Amino acid sequence: MSVKLNDREVLFASLLGSRIIKEIPRFAGLENTLNKHVLPVIPIFPIGIQPNNVSVVTAEELEEQIWSAAPKQDESEQYFPLKMSLDGSNWFLLPYEPMINVSGGNEVVKRNVAKWKKDISYKRGTIKERWSQKDYNINITGILMGNQLDGKFEDSFPIEDFQKLRVLLESASEIYVNCPLLEQLEIHKIVIEDFDFPFSKGENIQGYSIKAISDDAYNLLTD
């Protein structure tokens, strides 16, 4: 790789030795990175071209950037966004993509063979009379985050999102859900069985875990 040097760089390399020439691109890249975050920047070595325009950040702006939490994720920024609703029209999008685990199975009625017979002695197991599909078990785990990493409770804790989620979890009716993964399993409504708000590290973070089952509508007079 060839490196083009100006007069200042040639002079500096001659004073420190030829090995410094190989380090010039790395020093320039480091200074360029520092220029984006620190003002003023003192050159590591007197080489390269210094930028003419350097942005100025006030102390208040810098403090706000340091203590601000990660912004909420829009639905388009999540791979499996999960929305929940009590009426199917007013939706609450979980602001940070949760982890969703789904398990299912079949309900099988089995009957043991009552008597041993010589002609069927080679057969093993039970007789399966009928079976139906079980409810899907759905486990949802995620976090809520406040806008500020540290500070007073009302400034840091995600109060608004926490209360929205609480209303859904404490509802005595089925919950409408909208999620690409659940749609593939034809799950449009769930019933909450258990939920938990565990201790979470960080003043602005509150974790949650939800245990739910799928809910399908039945017409008991015809189904």
Phi, psi and omega per residue, in radians:
M1 nan 2.224 3.132
S2 -1.585 2.461 3.136
V3 -2.119 2.176 3.101
K4 -1.561 2.252 -3.101
L5 -2.048 2.527 3.005
N6 -1.599 -3.093 -3.058
D7 -1.075 -0.718 -3.133
R8 -1.114 -0.698 -3.108
E9 -1.220 -0.663 3.096
V10 -1.095 -0.752 3.129
L11 -1.111 -0.770 -3.122
F12 -1.150 -0.698 3.128
A13 -1.156 -0.617 3.137
S14 -1.194 -0.495 -3.141
L15 -1.372 -0.648 -3.070
L16 -1.732 -0.231 3.134
G17 1.989 2.822 -3.062
S18 -1.217 -0.403 -3.106
R19 -1.138 -0.438 -3.118
I20 -1.155 -0.388 -3.114
I21 -1.074 -0.677 -3.124
K22 -1.164 -0.423 -3.080
E23 -1.551 -0.157 -3.068
I24 -1.005 -0.841 3.131
P25 -1.051 -0.644 -3.140
R26 -1.184 -0.718 3.102
F27 -1.107 -0.707 -3.138
A28 -1.127 -0.692 3.111
G29 -1.149 -0.674 3.114
L30 -1.138 -0.761 3.116
E31 -1.105 -0.658 3.127
N32 -1.111 -0.684 3.097
T33 -1.154 -0.742 3.125
L34 -1.126 -0.581 -3.136
N35 -1.071 -0.463 -3.103
K36 -1.370 -0.294 -3.009
H37 -2.164 -0.385 -2.995
V38 -2.202 2.506 3.091
L39 -2.483 2.304 -0.159
P40 -1.399 2.878 3.112
V41 -1.823 2.146 3.057
I42 -1.575 2.126 -3.087
P43 -0.980 2.380 3.092
I44 -1.121 -0.797 3.037
F45 -2.366 2.625 -3.110
P46 -1.327 1.058 -3.136
I47 -2.335 2.854 3.087
G48 1.361 3.025 -3.135
I49 -1.755 2.165 3.138
Q50 -1.429 2.497 -3.135
P51 -1.181 2.578 3.137
N52 -1.462 -0.575 -3.077
N53 -1.915 2.059 3.103
V54 -2.180 2.207 -3.099
S55 -1.255 2.539 -3.139
V56 -1.876 2.261 3.125
V57 -2.029 2.192 3.137
T58 -1.292 2.847 3.140
A59 -1.085 -0.668 3.137
E60 -1.144 -0.748 3.132
E61 -1.152 -0.699 3.136
L62 -1.130 -0.729 3.122
E63 -1.119 -0.683 3.125
E64 -1.135 -0.695 3.124
Q65 -1.149 -0.673 -3.089
I66 -1.162 -0.732 -3.023
W67 -1.683 0.052 3.112
S68 -1.434 2.423 3.120
A69 -1.423 2.986 3.099
A70 -1.106 2.377 -3.125
P71 -1.153 2.717 3.116
K72 -1.136 2.613 3.131
Q73 -1.551 2.252 3.015
D74 -1.230 2.884 3.131
E75 -1.039 -0.632 -3.125
S76 -1.232 -0.318 -3.122
E77 -1.588 -0.089 -3.119
Q78 -1.844 2.506 3.137
Y79 -1.334 -0.824 3.067
F80 -2.128 1.259 3.114
P81 -1.125 2.501 -3.134
L82 -2.141 2.104 3.075
K83 -1.985 2.529 -3.113
M84 -2.291 2.579 -3.089
S85 -2.661 2.618 3.068
L86 -1.533 -0.497 -3.058
D87 -2.084 -0.026 3.141
G88 1.451 0.087 -3.139
S89 -2.227 -0.675 3.108
N90 -1.703 1.874 -2.988
W91 -1.813 2.543 3.016
F92 -2.014 1.996 3.117
L93 -1.520 2.141 3.052
L94 -1.061 2.103 -2.897
P95 -1.188 -0.404 3.092
Y96 -2.214 2.233 -2.977
E97 -0.930 2.125 -3.133
P98 -1.477 2.944 2.998
M99 -1.627 2.238 -3.074
I100 -2.096 2.136 3.072
N101 -2.032 2.289 -3.109
V102 -2.177 2.326 3.061
S103 -2.348 2.616 -3.114
G104 -2.521 -3.049 -3.141
G105 3.107 -3.065 3.137
N106 -2.087 2.503 3.058
E107 -1.639 1.929 -3.036
V108 -1.950 2.269 3.059
V109 -1.657 2.097 -3.068
K110 -2.039 2.566 3.123
R111 -2.311 2.293 3.117
N112 -1.400 2.601 3.074
V113 -1.228 2.213 -3.028
A114 -1.266 -0.748 -3.052
K115 -2.233 2.596 3.080
W116 -1.475 2.299 3.069
K117 -2.228 2.530 -3.055
K118 -1.098 -0.657 -3.059
D119 -1.293 -0.243 3.115
I120 -2.114 0.306 -3.084
S121 -1.166 -0.365 -3.118
Y122 -1.399 -0.188 -3.125
K123 -1.543 2.542 -3.093
R124 -2.207 2.927 3.036
G125 1.513 -2.750 -3.071
T126 -2.070 2.928 3.065
I127 -1.643 2.182 3.125
K128 -1.624 1.977 -3.054
E129 -1.472 -0.809 3.132
R130 -2.813 2.839 3.084
W131 -2.652 2.732 3.092
S132 -2.428 2.841 -3.107
Q133 -1.425 2.383 3.088
K134 -1.333 2.901 2.973
D135 -1.132 2.604 2.997
Y136 -1.308 2.366 3.002
N137 -1.635 2.212 -3.049
I138 -2.150 2.118 3.087
N139 -1.984 2.177 -3.081
I140 -2.091 2.196 3.142
T141 -2.268 2.327 -3.131
G142 -2.895 -2.952 -3.140
I143 -2.384 2.722 2.946
L144 -2.027 2.507 -3.117
M145 -2.307 2.425 3.047
G146 -1.414 2.994 -3.069
N147 -1.348 -0.346 -3.043
Q148 -2.169 2.342 -3.062
L149 -1.180 -0.608 -3.029
D150 -2.505 2.697 3.117
G151 2.426 -2.742 3.125
K152 -1.211 2.753 -3.113
F153 -0.977 -0.814 -3.079
E154 -1.206 -0.311 3.121
D155 -1.621 -0.506 -3.015
S156 -1.777 -0.748 -3.027
F157 -1.263 2.433 3.140
P158 -1.316 1.186 -3.015
I159 -1.078 -0.822 -3.055
E160 -1.096 -0.861 3.139
D161 -1.164 -0.623 3.129
F162 -1.082 -0.772 -3.122
Q163 -1.214 -0.629 3.087
K164 -1.105 -0.759 3.133
L165 -1.192 -0.677 3.138
R166 -1.040 -0.754 3.137
V167 -1.036 -0.723 3.133
L168 -1.163 -0.781 -3.059
L169 -1.212 -0.547 -3.110
E170 -1.550 0.007 -3.126
S171 -1.152 2.482 3.136
A172 -1.601 0.272 -3.141
S173 -2.241 3.052 3.126
E174 -1.182 2.717 -3.131
I175 -1.960 2.236 3.025
Y176 -1.323 2.400 3.138
V177 -2.251 2.611 3.100
N178 -2.399 1.912 -3.104
C179 -2.700 2.352 -3.122
P180 -0.963 -0.702 -3.139
L181 -1.155 -0.795 -3.129
L182 -1.187 -0.556 3.095
E183 -1.113 -0.615 3.114
Q184 -1.122 -0.435 3.112
L185 -1.740 0.141 -3.137
E186 1.022 0.696 3.073
I187 -1.793 1.991 -3.120
H188 -2.057 -0.258 3.101
K189 -2.441 2.566 3.103
I190 -2.349 2.847 3.039
V191 -2.136 2.274 -3.110
I192 -1.400 2.201 3.062
E193 -1.703 -0.895 -3.127
D194 -2.487 2.693 3.023
F195 -2.595 2.761 -3.043
D196 -2.547 2.445 3.016
F197 -2.056 1.507 -3.051
P198 -1.298 2.874 3.024
F199 -1.042 2.344 -3.100
S200 -2.216 2.339 3.140
K201 -1.282 2.202 -3.105
G202 2.015 2.255 -3.073
E203 -1.150 -0.476 -3.075
N204 -1.767 0.186 -3.059
I205 -2.050 2.336 3.017
Q206 -2.327 2.032 3.104
G207 -1.441 2.851 3.084
Y208 -2.640 2.669 3.008
S209 -2.421 2.413 -3.050
I210 -2.226 2.301 3.032
K211 -1.975 2.086 -3.069
A212 -2.390 2.923 3.054
I213 -2.279 2.657 3.132
S214 -1.198 2.674 -3.120
D215 -2.353 2.128 3.099
D216 -1.975 2.479 -3.132
A217 -1.375 2.378 3.108
Y218 -2.195 2.492 2.957
N219 -1.743 1.767 -3.013
L220 -1.112 -0.319 -3.125
L221 -1.405 -0.408 -3.077
T222 -2.122 -0.492 -3.069
D223 -1.375 nan nan
